Each structure stands twice: as C-alpha cells, then as structure tokens.
Amino acid sequence: MDRLDEMIDVERQKLNVAKYFRAINPTFIPIHLTGGIGDVVMSIEALEELHKFYQFVVFTEHLEVFEYFSDLPAMRGLPLISWHLEFNTIARFRFSEQFSGFLMPQQKELFLKQQELFLKEPELYSLCCNHPRQDFLLCQHAQEKNLNRRNFVLYSLGLINADHDS
C-alpha cells in the first residue's frame, strides 16, 4: 500500500465516522456558533441565558476565544449530527435528511417556541431564513423592537418578548 492509498483510507474512515454521527440525534441541543470572533463574543451572553433552561453543547471554529470568555460546554467544528441550532445574530434550526425527531422534550419545546413566534411574525421568519443576506433589514427590525445584538437571538427563539430591557 503506497502513501496515496493510506491517505485515501484515512479520509474514507473520517467520512464513515461523519456519516455515523449525522444519523444520530443527540440528547442535548447542538448549537453551531457561526461567524467570526466578534460574533462568538457577542453570542456568549445569550448562550449563558439559554443555558439556564436548556442543555446544549456549542460547536465553534473559534473554540479558544469561546473558552476564554465562557465556561459553557464547547467543542471545535461543526456538529456532525442530523440537526443543530445555528446561532449568531439570529437562531435557526438546521435539519439533515436523516433527522428522525427530537429525543428530549426540551429540544422540541425550543423548536415549537420559535415556530409559534414565526407564525405571529412572518416578517421575522423571512429575515431569519434570509440571514445574512438581509442584515440591514434584520437590524432595523431589532431596533423597532427595542432589541440589540446580544438579545435579538433570544427573541428569534421566542424566549424573550419585544421591548425587552437590555
């Protein structure tokens, strides 16, 4: 076996592991913290508030920064599971084709809270779906609701009301 064959085998093994994890539904809320270092820092306050009510693990490419500012459970990278909560200025659920349902009532509860909010506010749903292509409109929407970068993400999950005290 030459070096190229060995490299191909290693990559094939990684793919098999990734396929296995994609088919798993976790017993925690997997949160993929997207964006750059500033986005990570700005998200920590909202994540700490969310952690009071929900069990989750944060996945981020900026693990060192996250760990410097927070003691919340975190791992490097993207969650390779059948669904996760994408978290930044807004929060939105991402599902793969292998998704077969939530394993914890808290997972489903959080998803349903957001869906209830989206039914009441179709404009917010559209802004979340189109993020980040309509960031300006998203900022305008947040300002109209007296929300800011640190708490708008909790609002987009249906966890706080508009006109929330910062």
C-alpha positions as CSV (number, residue, x, y, z in Angstrom):
1,M,0.0,0.0,0.0
2,D,1.5,3.3,-1.0
3,R,1.2,6.7,0.7
4,L,-1.8,7.8,-1.6
5,D,-3.8,4.7,-0.7
6,E,-3.1,5.3,3.0
7,M,-4.4,8.9,2.7
8,I,-7.5,7.7,0.9
9,D,-8.2,5.1,3.6
10,V,-7.8,7.8,6.4
11,E,-10.2,10.1,4.6
12,R,-12.7,7.2,4.0
13,Q,-12.6,6.4,7.7
14,K,-13.4,10.1,8.5
15,L,-16.3,10.0,6.1
16,N,-17.7,6.9,7.7
17,V,-17.5,8.5,11.2
18,A,-19.2,11.6,9.9
19,K,-22.0,9.5,8.3
20,Y,-22.5,7.7,11.6
21,F,-22.7,11.0,13.6
22,R,-25.0,12.6,11.0
23,A,-27.5,9.8,11.7
24,I,-27.5,10.4,15.4
25,N,-29.9,12.7,17.3
26,P,-28.2,14.0,20.4
27,T,-29.6,14.2,23.9
28,F,-28.5,17.8,24.1
29,I,-29.1,20.8,21.8
30,P,-26.2,21.0,19.4
31,I,-25.5,24.7,18.8
32,H,-23.3,25.7,15.9
33,L,-21.9,29.1,16.7
34,T,-21.2,30.7,13.3
35,G,-19.4,33.8,12.3
36,G,-16.1,35.3,13.4
37,I,-14.5,36.1,16.7
38,G,-16.7,39.1,17.3
39,D,-19.8,37.0,16.7
40,V,-18.6,34.5,19.2
41,V,-18.0,37.1,21.9
42,M,-21.4,38.8,21.2
43,S,-23.2,35.5,21.5
44,I,-21.9,34.4,24.9
45,E,-24.4,36.4,27.0
46,A,-27.4,35.0,25.1
47,L,-25.9,31.4,25.3
48,E,-25.5,31.8,29.1
49,E,-29.1,32.9,29.4
50,L,-30.2,30.0,27.2
51,H,-28.1,27.6,29.3
52,K,-30.3,28.4,32.4
53,F,-33.1,26.5,30.7
54,Y,-31.6,24.1,28.1
55,Q,-28.8,21.6,27.9
56,F,-26.6,22.2,24.9
57,V,-23.1,21.9,23.6
58,V,-21.6,24.7,21.5
59,F,-19.7,23.8,18.3
60,T,-17.4,26.6,17.0
61,E,-14.3,27.1,14.9
62,H,-13.2,29.7,17.4
63,L,-13.0,27.4,20.4
64,E,-10.1,29.2,22.2
65,V,-12.0,32.5,22.1
66,F,-15.2,30.9,23.3
67,E,-13.4,29.2,26.2
68,Y,-11.6,32.4,27.2
69,F,-15.0,34.1,27.7
70,S,-17.2,31.3,28.8
71,D,-17.3,28.0,30.8
72,L,-20.2,26.6,28.8
73,P,-19.6,23.2,27.2
74,A,-18.0,23.6,23.8
75,M,-16.2,21.7,21.0
76,R,-14.3,22.7,17.9
77,G,-16.0,22.5,14.5
78,L,-19.5,21.7,13.1
79,P,-21.9,19.3,14.8
80,L,-22.0,16.2,12.5
81,I,-25.4,15.1,13.6
82,S,-28.8,15.1,12.0
83,W,-29.9,18.5,13.2
84,H,-28.5,21.5,15.1
85,L,-29.3,25.1,16.1
86,E,-27.4,27.6,14.1
87,F,-26.6,30.5,16.4
88,N,-25.3,34.0,15.7
89,T,-27.3,37.3,15.3
90,I,-30.4,35.0,14.9
91,A,-31.1,31.4,15.7
92,R,-32.4,28.8,13.2
93,F,-32.7,25.1,13.2
94,R,-30.9,23.1,10.5
95,F,-32.1,19.5,9.7
96,S,-30.5,16.8,7.6
97,E,-32.3,14.2,5.6
98,Q,-31.6,11.7,8.4
99,F,-33.5,13.6,11.1
100,S,-36.0,11.4,12.8
101,G,-37.3,13.5,15.6
102,F,-36.2,15.2,18.9
103,L,-35.0,12.9,21.7
104,M,-35.6,15.4,24.5
105,P,-38.7,17.3,25.3
106,Q,-36.6,20.5,25.7
107,Q,-35.4,20.2,22.1
108,K,-38.9,20.0,20.7
109,E,-40.1,22.8,23.1
110,L,-37.4,25.2,21.9
111,F,-38.2,24.4,18.2
112,L,-42.0,24.9,18.8
113,K,-41.5,28.2,20.6
114,Q,-39.7,29.5,17.6
115,Q,-42.3,28.2,15.2
116,E,-45.0,29.9,17.3
117,L,-43.2,33.2,17.1
118,F,-42.7,32.8,13.3
119,L,-46.5,32.2,12.9
120,K,-47.1,35.5,14.7
121,E,-44.3,37.3,12.8
122,P,-43.9,36.1,9.3
123,E,-41.5,39.0,8.6
124,L,-39.1,37.7,11.2
125,Y,-39.3,34.2,9.7
126,S,-38.4,35.7,6.3
127,L,-35.5,37.7,7.9
128,C,-34.2,34.6,9.7
129,C,-34.4,32.4,6.5
130,N,-32.5,35.1,4.5
131,H,-29.9,35.8,7.1
132,P,-27.2,37.2,6.4
133,R,-28.4,38.5,3.0
134,Q,-30.7,41.0,4.7
135,D,-28.7,42.0,7.7
136,F,-29.7,45.6,7.3
137,L,-33.4,44.8,7.5
138,L,-32.8,42.5,10.4
139,C,-31.0,45.3,12.3
140,Q,-33.9,47.6,11.5
141,H,-36.4,45.0,12.8
142,A,-34.4,44.6,16.0
143,Q,-34.3,48.3,16.6
144,E,-38.0,48.7,16.1
145,K,-38.5,46.0,18.8
146,N,-36.0,47.7,21.2
147,L,-33.6,44.8,20.9
148,N,-29.9,44.6,20.4
149,R,-27.2,42.3,19.1
150,R,-26.9,40.5,22.4
151,N,-30.6,39.7,23.0
152,F,-32.1,39.6,19.5
153,V,-31.1,35.9,19.1
154,L,-33.1,35.0,22.2
155,Y,-36.1,36.9,20.7
156,S,-35.7,35.0,17.5
157,L,-36.2,31.8,19.5
158,G,-39.3,33.1,21.2
159,L,-37.6,33.2,24.6
160,I,-38.0,36.9,25.3
161,N,-40.6,39.5,24.3
162,A,-40.0,42.6,22.3
163,D,-39.2,45.8,24.2
164,H,-37.1,43.6,26.5
165,D,-34.9,45.5,28.9
166,S,-31.2,45.1,27.8
